[in-house]
Amino acid sequence: NAGVTQTPKFQVLKTGQSMTLQCAQDMNHNSMYWYRQDPGMGLRLIYYSASEGTTDKGEVPNGYNVSRLNKREFSLRLESAAPSQTSVYFCASSWARTGNTEAFFGQGTRLTVV
Amino acid sequence: DQQVKQNSPSLSVQEGRISILNCDYTNSMFDYFLWYKKYPAEGPTFLISISSIKDKNEDGRFTVFLNKSAKHLSLHIVPSQPGDSAVYFCAASAPSGSARQLTFGSGTQLTVLP
């Protein structure tokens, strides 16, 4: 049972380069999320998708785009990477759009922009 | 403006003793609270949750207490074990028309000393 799978696990980019972080879940969850974790700041929501075909901005969306490719997959794209986007990125999914359900997280992607 | 605050970045406890991790929130719309545990190089894993209609929830060695009037919750771990050493994140969510979004605190590093 894989749960939430993120690729790649590590990436180094040069300023201005682009890349896409991939996320897939096999739990048949409706909602998917992208967070970033920075030292001393906890996890901050970048974008989320309540259900297939919908996406919405979170707390820190600038510099990112997302695609909910199907129910399983939710990708995060950096069009022109900046050093401020150096962070650990986590994808998560949850079953319900509303109600009290916890989110399940992937193992993270550690991104360094130089 | 942080809506969920964990004011203690770190906590050290002797094995077998009680660990108490604290969390404060400011948004009165939050009605569901969770604790996540995170080991290095892994994603956060769900530990325990509590709905705002309750003031206590227990699961084995873990108990979460909620004081709505003080906008405060705490996680008690009894007895603490060395394997509990990790970063603990408090999270909260409010009702939403689409997906529930989790707002995280900055985390507390718990070290349980043998």
Interface residues (C-beta under 8 A of the other chain):
Chain A: V4 N30 S31 Y33 Y35 G40 M41 G42 L43 R44 L45 Y48 S49 A50 S51 T54 D56 G58 F90 A92 S94 A96 R97 T98 G99 N100 T101 E102 A103 F104 F105 G106 Q107 G108
Chain B: V4 Q6 P9 Y32 L34 Y36 A41 E42 G43 P44 T45 F46 S49 S51 F89 P95 S96 S98 A99 R100 Q101 L102 T103 F104 G105 S106 G107
